Amino acid sequence: MSAHALETRLLHALLRLHGHERAGFSARLMADHGICITGPHSASFYPVEGWTSLFLHHLRRGFFDPAPVHRRAAAA
C-alpha cells in the first residue's frame, strides 16, 4: 500500500472517529515532506510530524466546514 493510501486511510479513520463524513477528503504526501489535506471546501498543508493533532484542531474549529452563504438584503 502506498504512503498516500495509508495517510488517506488514517485521515478517514480520524474523520469517522470525530463524526464527520469522509467523502471528498484525501491526504497527499508532498515532496517537501509535508502533507496536504484536501476536503470538499478547503485544503491545508501540515508538517508530517504531528499533522493529525493539527488537522483535528482545525477540524474542530470548522476550517473544513462549508462557508456560509451571505445574501445581500434586497434594495428597497
N, C-alpha and C positions, 0 to 999 in steps of 0.2 A: 504494500500500500504506500502511495506517495506521501510526502510530508504535507502537501496541500490537502489531501484527503483526510489525513489524521487531524490536522488543525480544524478542518471544517466539521468533522465528527465531534471534536471536543466543543467547538462553538455551538453546535446543535444540541449537545447534551446540556450545556450551560443554559441555553435558551429554554429548553424544556423544563429544567430544574427550577427556573425562575418564572415559569408560567407564560412564556412568550411563544409565539408561532415561529417556526423555523423557516418558513417559506421566504425566499428572497435573501437569505443571509448566507454568506460564504466567507471563508478565510483564505488568504493567499500569502505565502512567504515571499518577501521581496529580496532582491539581490543585495540590498544593504543590510541584510539580517534583521529587518523589521517585519511586521506582519500587517497586512491590510485587511480590515474587516469591512465588508460591504453589507448594507442592509437595503431594504426596499426604498428607504427615503434618504439615506446618507451613507457616508463611509468615513472611516477613521484609521489612522496609522499608529501603531504601537511598537515599542521595542519588544523583541521576542521574550526576553526575560521579564516576567510579571505581567504579560499582556492580559491574562484572564482577570486579574483584580482590577486593572484599569478599565477594561471593557465593561465589567459588571457595574463599576461605579458610574460609567456613562449611561449604561442601560437603565439603571435605577433613576438617574436624573432626567431621563426622557430624551437623550440625544439622538436615539434611533427611532423615536416616535414620529408619526406623520406630522408635518407642520399644520397648525390650524389655519383654516381659510378665514381671512378677514375680508368682509364685504363692506364696501363704502355705502353710506346712507344715501338714498336717492335724493336728488336735489328737489327742493320744494317748489 
